[in-house]
Amino acid sequence: MLSLSVASESISPLWVQISLVAVWILLIALAAWFVWRLGSDDSEVIRKIVHIGTGNVILLAWWLDIPAIVGIVASAIASVVTLLSYRFPILPGINSVGRKSLGTFFYSVSIGILIAWFWNIQQPQYAVLGVLVMAWGDGLAALIGRRFGKNKYEVFGGQKSLEGSATMAVVTFTVSFLVSIFVSGNFWQAALVSTMVAVITTALETFSLLGIDNLTVPLGSATIAYILDRLTQGIG
């Protein structure tokens, strides 16, 4: 099994690790601000820039082998801030005061849970998989569904599109496959597991309400991949 921690041995001081993560977050914030300054009045685009960009922090955490406690504390702080932002204008453009969905809050919570779980058992790739599926899969599905979604359908009163759901499935498969093949090097196992993860995760995203998919999708995809990898070891 490959590990990114070896590559980070020369970047071991904790202050350097945290600084690199902070720089990345700052770049994401600047990107969102720049899009806003260009005159974009589409708050969904700005939210998805932050959504996708912050999710990629998990790759830095994996590469730098950042201690679990750092990720958990950061997740807890982000969860409190996002929860308060639903009542107060702390994060304008990302959360709307009085917004019914708690998606941003669930997103922060899910990252903390995944880090606490998979860092502890020394299987960080599953936390990475779960967060990236949520960041890229849900993020691109929402954007493409809004822009190109012609074939609409409703689930529990919420409107979805076949185009958005297809995007979720394709991106989930791609993320899962890339992470799996990088770690295991087993093409057929990675392909089989990724297919199952894509199907089940897309269903979780489709049937989730009030932003709960930001919790069910990352936790579900990581858990499914973790279980299936153990059931399919030796394939190929």
N, C-alpha and C positions, 0 to 999 in steps of 0.2 A: 504493500500500500504506500502510495506517495504521500508525502507531507510537505506542506509549504513552510513549516516552522524552520526547517533546515536553512532555507533561503533567507530567513530573517535573523540568523544568528548574529550577523554584523550590525543589526539594528535593534539590539536587545534592550537598551535603557527604556524604561517605561515612559519617561517624559518625551522621548523621541517618538514612540509609538502613538501616544496621545496627541502630540503635535501634528503628526501626519494625518491622523483622522480629523482633527480640528480644521486643518487646511482644506481637506476634501469637503467638509461640510460648508466651509466658507465659500468655496468655489461654487457649490450647488446654490447657495443663497444668492451669490452674485449673478449666476446664470438666470435664476428666476427673476431677480431684480432687473436685469438687462432686458429680458423679454417683456416685462411690465413697462419699462421705459420706452421700448419700441412702439408702445401704444396698444399692446394686446389687451383687450378687455375680456378675454376668455379666461376666467379664473380656473377653469378645469385644466387648461394647458399648464398654467403655473403650478397647480397642485400636482400634476403628474410629473413635472420636471423634478419637484422636490421628492415625490413618492419614489420615482425610479432612482434618482441620484442618491438619496439617503440609503436606499436598500443596498446599493453597491458598497457601502461601508463594511458590510460583512466580509467582502473579499479582502479588504485591508486587514480586518481583525484576524482572518484566517492566515494570511500571508505573514503578518507580524507576530502571530501567536500571542495576541493580546490576552492577558488574564481574564478569566470569566467574570470576576468581580467587577472589572471596569465596564464590561458590556452590560452587566445586570444593573449597575448603578446608573449608567447613562440611560438605559431603557426606563428605569423607574422615574428619573427626572423628566424625561421626555413625555412619559405617560401622564404625570401630574400637570405638566405645562399644557399638553394638548387637551386634557380634560377641563382645565380652567378656561381654555380658549373658547370653549363652547358657550361660556357665559360672559366672558370678557374679551375685548378685541386685542388679544395677545398676538395671534397669528393671522392677521387679516390677509385674505387671498388664499389661505390654506384651509382654514375653518371659517365658517360663517356663524356668527353668534345666533344661537337658537336653532342651528342645523340639527335635523333629526338623526342623521347618521353619526355613529361614533367610530367611523372607520379609522381615522387617524390615531385615536386612542388605542383601538385594538391592534393596529399595526405596531405601535411602540411596545405594547405588552407582549405580542407574539415574538418579537425579536429577543426580548429578555428571557422568555421561557425557553426558546430554542437554544440560546447561548448557555443558560443554566443547565439544560438537559444534556446537550451533545458535547459541550466542552468538558463536562464532568466525566463523561465516559470515553473521552478522547476520540470522538467521532465527529469532529467539527464540520465535515463535509455535508452532513445532513442538515445542520443549521443553515449553512450556506445555500444549499438547494432550496430549502423552504422559503428563505427570505428573498432569494432571487426570483423564484417562481411568483411570489407575491408582487415584487417590485416590477419586473418586466412583463409577466403574464397579465396580471390585472391592470397594470398601467397602460400597456399597449392595447389590450382588449377594449378598455374604456374609450381611448382616443379613436381607434379605428371603428369601433361600433358607432360612435357619435358621428364620425365623418363619412363613413361609407356604409353604415348599416341600413340596408334597404328592406331586409326581411325580418320584421319585428315579431316578437312573441312575448307573452306575459307569463310570469311565474309569481304567484302570491301577490298580484297587483303591481309587481315591479316589471318594467319593460326591459327586455333584452333584445339582442339581434343575433342572427345566425353568424354574421360576419365577426362580431365581437367574440362569440363563443368559440368559433373556429380559430381565431387569433389566440385565445387563451390556451386552447389545446396544443396548437403548434409551438407556441413559445414555451409552454410547460414541458413538452417533450424535449425541445432543444436544450433548455437549461438543465433538465434532469440528465439527459444523455451526456452532455459535455462534462458535467461534474462527475458522473459515474464512470465514464470512460477514462477520465483523468486519474481518478483514484484507483480503479480496479484494473483498467486495461483490457477488460473482457467485453468485446463488442456485443455479443449476443445477449449476455446478461444485462448490459446497459440498455440495449434496445428494448428488451422485454419489460424490464422494470420501468423504464421511461414511458412506454406505451400505457401501462397500467396506471402510472402516476398521472399521466395527462388526462386519461378518461375520467378517473375518479375526482381529480382536482377540478376539472371543468364542471363536473356535476355539482361539486361543493360550491363553486363560485356562482353557478346558475341558481341554486336554491337557497342562497343566503340572503338575509334581509338586514336592513339598517346598519350596513357596514360590517356585519359579523363575519363576512368572507375574509376580511383582513386578519381574522383570527383563525378561522377554519381552514383557509387555503394554505398558509405557511405551515401550520401545525399538521394539517392533514397530509400535505405532500411529503413533508419530512418523515412523518411516521410511516406512511405507506412505503416510501423508498427504503427506510431502515428495515422494516419487516420483510419486504420482498427480497431485498439483497441477501438476507439470511436464508430465505427459503429457496433461492435460486442459485446459491453459490455452487460453482462447479460446472455451470452451463457453458458450453463452448469449449 
